[in-house]
Amino acid sequence: MRTVAVLCAVVGHDLSVKGYPVGEPIRDAGHLRLLDRMRGRTHPAFRWTAEAPMPIAGDLRAWDARLDGPVSIGVEAETRLSDVQQLQRRIALKQRDSGIDRVVLLVASTHHNREVVAAAIATLRQTLPLDTRETLWALGTGRDPGANGLVIL
């Protein structure tokens, strides 16, 4: 690589290298399965929109799903949690900018994610006061959950 970069520099060019993933054609298959699990538990009173963009021209952010029914709910799905503070900031900004009434953080039920949630539960509950059972009950019966929720599926 270094030799090729030097040769490119000698003739006045920049070297650009790009890596391409191999394997399954859908890289976010786990993410899609997680969203499908939640969708299967959501009452038809909620219209489900996948990859719902922000209502701001030029804004490239999107909710992983948007539920519109008695209230508007933005769903942010995470298959592997890492930086909880960054995630909470991202969700808060999306909620502010999209005019969504409620937010559901949907987390894959893995050992790693359960450990992260357990370690950060006090912080998470500040912005996501409802647990999985409360949130899924409301969504499954077509009702407003009444607050933001954390769902582990």
PyMOL commands that set and color helices and strands:
alter all, ss='L'
color gray80, all
select helices_A, chain A and resi 2-10+29-39+84-98+111-127+132-140
alter helices_A, ss='H'
color red, helices_A
select strands_A, chain A and resi 47-53+62-68+72-78+102-107+149-152
alter strands_A, ss='S'
color yellow, strands_A
deselect
rebuild
show_as cartoon
